Amino acid sequence: MNNNLLAFTYKTPLTLQHGNVEYVAGFCVSKLSLEELNANYSDFLHVEEEKYFMSLRYPKRQHSYLLGRYCAKQSLILYIQNNQPTTLWIKNGVFQQPIVYSSFPTDAQVSISHTDTFGAALAFSEAHPMGIDVEHICATKAATIKSQLTLAEQQKIISFSDDSPLFLTLFWTVKEALSKVIKCGFTIPSKLLEIGDIQLKENYVESKFKNFQQYQALSFSVANYVCSIVYPKNSVLTSNLSAIKTAMTELPMPQPEYDLTSNKPTISNSA
């Protein structure tokens, strides 16, 4: 794998304890431009993925496809210990969910997310479903996100942050990550994914769901992004989240405008 890409990538195994069983997932985030990915895609795309990529006409779609596949392959390398990403084919299912095809048997599944130049992915066991979503915190999207939330969810946000774009984005990422776990995306009404409980922890936010009570979400902010991971409620993430967040801040990102630990916007020196 080209070191130019790895310099803008952070990846690490995640460990989760579920009763007496320990599960491991591969976690990857990366911040890469289309130019960087375009120059190196032959290092990580499967031949069938290359064919599909060549059919994409618009730069935005090309970028999201390459960024998502790159992060997914890096997370899969961690999970299945395969250092040959071009042998792995990630094809979309009927609901656009990513399906992992390999030349050898594997229970690997993958969840992919991307926004502008920031991508993220999780590779995990079919026995322990997970989902990830990452979004850029953007005040101009706040009204649109708010319109998709239930009244109860809007009231929860007000109690935390006075309609902060950060918490609106957080709620959106939590619900989207859940929709990936249940493999339906937003083909169902958003209210079915309603967040029932939310708690602000030391360096992350924990959410529970009104209807899908078997799952929970862990959310955190890095720079101007929110990342949410959904996984089974009775599982405990035993990896060091503080260390993961610290490592992610070393990626080339803009200074944060919002901070989950303070619930208040921070002042940026940039125009």
C-alpha positions as CSV (number, residue, x, y, z in Angstrom):
1,M,0.0,0.0,0.0
2,N,1.3,3.4,-1.0
3,N,2.8,5.3,2.0
4,N,1.4,8.6,0.7
5,L,-2.1,7.3,1.5
6,L,-1.2,5.7,4.8
7,A,0.2,9.0,6.0
8,F,-3.3,10.4,6.0
9,T,-4.9,7.3,7.5
10,Y,-5.5,6.0,11.0
11,K,-6.5,2.4,11.6
12,T,-6.7,0.3,14.7
13,P,-8.5,-2.9,15.9
14,L,-11.5,-2.4,18.2
15,T,-12.2,-4.9,20.9
16,L,-15.7,-5.5,22.2
17,Q,-16.7,-7.8,25.1
18,H,-20.1,-9.5,24.8
19,G,-20.6,-11.7,27.8
20,N,-17.7,-14.2,27.8
21,V,-17.0,-13.6,24.1
22,E,-14.5,-11.0,22.8
23,Y,-15.1,-9.7,19.3
24,V,-12.6,-7.7,17.2
25,A,-13.4,-5.2,14.5
26,G,-11.2,-3.2,12.1
27,F,-11.6,0.6,12.3
28,C,-10.2,3.0,9.7
29,V,-10.5,6.7,9.1
30,S,-8.8,8.7,6.4
31,K,-8.8,12.1,5.0
32,L,-7.8,12.0,1.3
33,S,-8.4,14.1,-1.8
34,L,-9.6,12.6,-5.1
35,E,-6.2,13.4,-6.7
36,E,-4.4,11.3,-4.0
37,L,-6.8,8.4,-4.4
38,N,-6.9,8.6,-8.2
39,A,-3.1,8.2,-8.3
40,N,-3.2,5.0,-6.2
41,Y,-6.5,3.2,-6.7
42,S,-4.9,0.2,-8.4
43,D,-3.2,-0.6,-5.1
44,F,-6.6,-1.3,-3.4
45,L,-9.4,-1.8,-5.9
46,H,-10.5,-5.3,-7.0
47,V,-10.6,-5.7,-10.8
48,E,-14.4,-5.6,-10.7
49,E,-14.3,-2.4,-8.6
50,E,-12.0,-0.8,-11.1
51,K,-14.5,-1.6,-13.9
52,Y,-17.3,0.1,-11.9
53,F,-15.0,3.1,-11.0
54,M,-14.3,3.6,-14.7
55,S,-18.0,4.0,-15.3
56,L,-18.4,6.9,-12.9
57,R,-18.5,10.2,-14.7
58,Y,-18.7,12.8,-11.9
59,P,-15.7,13.7,-9.6
60,K,-17.8,13.8,-6.5
61,R,-19.1,10.3,-7.0
62,Q,-15.6,9.1,-8.0
63,H,-14.2,10.6,-4.8
64,S,-16.8,9.0,-2.5
65,Y,-16.4,5.6,-4.1
66,L,-12.6,5.6,-3.9
67,L,-12.5,7.0,-0.4
68,G,-15.1,4.5,0.9
69,R,-13.5,1.5,-0.8
70,Y,-10.0,2.5,0.5
71,C,-11.2,2.8,4.1
72,A,-13.2,-0.4,3.8
73,K,-10.2,-2.3,2.5
74,Q,-8.0,-0.9,5.3
75,S,-10.5,-2.0,7.9
76,L,-10.8,-5.5,6.3
77,I,-7.0,-5.9,6.3
78,L,-7.1,-5.5,10.1
79,Y,-10.1,-7.8,10.6
80,I,-9.2,-10.7,8.4
81,Q,-5.4,-10.3,8.4
82,N,-5.3,-10.1,4.6
83,N,-2.6,-7.7,3.2
84,Q,-3.9,-8.0,-0.4
85,P,-6.8,-5.6,-0.7
86,T,-7.1,-6.1,-4.4
87,T,-8.3,-9.7,-3.7
88,L,-11.3,-8.4,-1.8
89,W,-14.4,-7.3,-3.8
90,I,-17.0,-5.1,-2.1
91,K,-20.2,-5.2,-4.1
92,N,-23.5,-3.4,-3.2
93,G,-26.5,-5.4,-2.3
94,V,-30.1,-4.7,-3.3
95,F,-30.4,-2.0,-0.6
96,Q,-26.9,-0.6,-1.5
97,Q,-25.4,-2.3,1.6
98,P,-21.8,-3.4,1.1
99,I,-21.2,-7.1,0.7
100,V,-17.7,-8.6,1.0
101,Y,-16.6,-11.2,-1.5
102,S,-13.3,-13.0,-0.9
103,S,-11.5,-15.9,-2.5
104,F,-11.5,-17.7,0.9
105,P,-14.3,-18.2,3.4
106,T,-14.9,-15.3,5.8
107,D,-17.6,-14.0,8.1
108,A,-16.4,-10.4,7.5
109,Q,-18.9,-7.6,7.0
110,V,-18.2,-4.0,6.5
111,S,-19.9,-0.6,7.1
112,I,-18.7,2.4,5.2
113,S,-19.2,6.2,5.5
114,H,-17.8,9.3,3.9
115,T,-18.3,13.0,3.8
116,D,-16.3,15.5,1.7
117,T,-12.7,14.3,2.0
118,F,-13.2,12.3,5.3
119,G,-14.0,8.6,5.2
120,A,-14.5,5.9,7.8
121,A,-15.2,2.1,7.8
122,L,-15.7,-0.8,10.2
123,A,-15.0,-4.4,9.4
124,F,-16.6,-6.9,11.8
125,S,-18.0,-10.3,12.3
126,E,-21.4,-11.3,11.0
127,A,-22.1,-12.6,14.5
128,H,-21.7,-9.1,16.0
129,P,-23.4,-6.5,13.7
130,M,-22.1,-3.0,13.7
131,G,-22.5,0.3,11.7
132,I,-20.7,3.5,11.3
133,D,-21.5,7.0,10.1
134,V,-19.4,10.2,9.9
135,E,-20.7,13.6,9.0
136,H,-19.3,17.1,8.7
137,I,-20.8,19.5,11.2
138,C,-22.4,22.1,9.0
139,A,-24.7,24.8,10.4
140,T,-26.4,25.3,7.0
141,K,-27.7,21.7,7.2
142,A,-29.1,22.1,10.7
143,A,-32.7,23.0,9.6
144,T,-32.8,20.0,7.2
145,I,-31.6,17.6,9.9
146,K,-34.0,19.0,12.5
147,S,-37.0,18.5,10.1
148,Q,-36.2,14.8,10.1
149,L,-36.1,14.4,13.9
150,T,-39.1,13.6,16.1
151,L,-40.3,16.3,18.5
152,A,-39.0,14.2,21.4
153,E,-35.5,14.1,19.8
154,Q,-35.6,17.9,19.1
155,Q,-36.4,18.5,22.8
156,K,-33.5,16.3,23.9
157,I,-31.1,18.3,21.7
158,I,-32.4,21.6,23.2
159,S,-31.8,20.3,26.7
160,F,-28.2,19.5,25.8
161,S,-27.1,22.2,23.5
162,D,-29.7,24.8,22.5
163,D,-30.0,23.4,19.0
164,S,-26.3,23.2,18.4
165,P,-25.4,22.0,14.9
166,L,-23.1,19.5,16.6
167,F,-25.9,17.7,18.4
168,L,-28.2,17.8,15.4
169,T,-25.4,16.2,13.4
170,L,-24.7,13.7,16.1
171,F,-28.4,12.6,16.1
172,W,-28.3,12.2,12.4
173,T,-25.1,10.0,12.4
174,V,-26.6,7.8,15.2
175,K,-29.7,7.1,13.2
176,E,-27.9,6.6,9.9
177,A,-25.4,4.2,11.6
178,L,-28.4,2.2,13.0
179,S,-30.0,2.1,9.5
180,K,-26.8,0.5,8.2
181,V,-26.8,-2.2,11.0
182,I,-30.3,-3.2,10.1
183,K,-29.4,-3.0,6.4
184,C,-32.3,-0.8,5.2
185,G,-30.7,2.7,5.1
186,F,-33.3,5.4,5.1
187,T,-35.8,3.4,3.1
188,I,-37.9,3.3,6.3
189,P,-39.4,6.3,8.1
190,S,-36.8,8.1,10.2
191,K,-39.0,8.1,13.3
192,L,-38.6,4.3,13.5
193,L,-34.9,4.9,14.2
194,E,-35.8,7.3,17.0
195,I,-33.3,7.9,19.8
196,G,-34.9,7.2,23.2
197,D,-32.1,8.0,25.6
198,I,-28.9,10.0,25.4
199,Q,-26.1,10.4,28.0
200,L,-23.1,12.7,27.9
201,K,-20.0,10.8,29.1
202,E,-16.5,12.0,29.7
203,N,-15.3,12.0,26.1
204,Y,-18.2,10.6,24.1
205,V,-22.0,10.4,23.9
206,E,-24.0,7.2,24.5
207,S,-27.4,6.8,22.9
208,K,-30.1,4.1,23.1
209,F,-33.0,3.6,20.8
210,K,-36.8,3.7,21.4
211,N,-37.6,0.9,19.0
212,F,-34.3,-1.0,18.4
213,Q,-33.5,-1.5,22.1
214,Q,-31.0,-4.3,21.4
215,Y,-28.5,-1.7,20.0
216,Q,-26.6,1.3,21.4
217,A,-24.5,4.0,19.9
218,L,-21.2,5.7,20.8
219,S,-20.5,9.1,19.3
220,F,-17.6,11.4,19.5
221,S,-16.3,14.5,17.7
222,V,-13.0,15.1,16.0
223,A,-12.3,18.5,14.5
224,N,-15.4,19.4,12.5
225,Y,-16.7,15.9,12.2
226,V,-19.0,13.6,14.3
227,C,-18.5,9.8,14.2
228,S,-21.1,7.4,15.5
229,I,-20.7,3.6,15.9
230,V,-23.7,1.4,16.6
231,Y,-23.3,-2.1,18.1
232,P,-25.2,-4.5,20.3
233,K,-26.4,-3.0,23.6
234,N,-24.9,-5.7,25.8
235,S,-21.4,-5.3,24.3
236,V,-18.7,-3.2,25.9
237,L,-16.1,-1.4,23.9
238,T,-12.9,-2.1,25.7
239,S,-10.5,-0.2,23.4
240,N,-9.1,3.1,24.6
241,L,-11.4,5.7,23.0
242,S,-9.3,8.6,24.3
243,A,-6.2,7.2,22.5
244,I,-8.2,6.7,19.3
245,K,-9.5,10.3,19.4
246,T,-6.0,11.6,20.0
247,A,-4.6,9.6,17.1
248,M,-7.4,10.9,14.8
249,T,-6.6,14.5,15.7
250,E,-3.2,14.0,14.2
251,L,-4.7,13.6,10.8
252,P,-4.6,16.8,8.7
253,M,-8.0,18.4,9.7
254,P,-9.3,22.0,10.2
255,Q,-9.5,23.4,13.7
256,P,-12.8,22.3,15.5
257,E,-15.7,24.7,15.6
258,Y,-17.6,22.6,18.1
259,D,-16.6,20.5,21.0
260,L,-18.7,17.7,22.6
261,T,-17.0,18.1,25.9
262,S,-18.1,21.7,26.3
263,N,-21.4,21.7,24.4
264,K,-20.4,25.0,23.0
265,P,-18.9,26.3,19.8
266,T,-15.2,27.0,19.9
267,I,-13.8,30.0,18.2
268,S,-11.7,29.3,15.1
269,N,-9.0,31.7,13.9
270,S,-9.7,30.8,10.3
271,A,-12.0,33.0,8.2
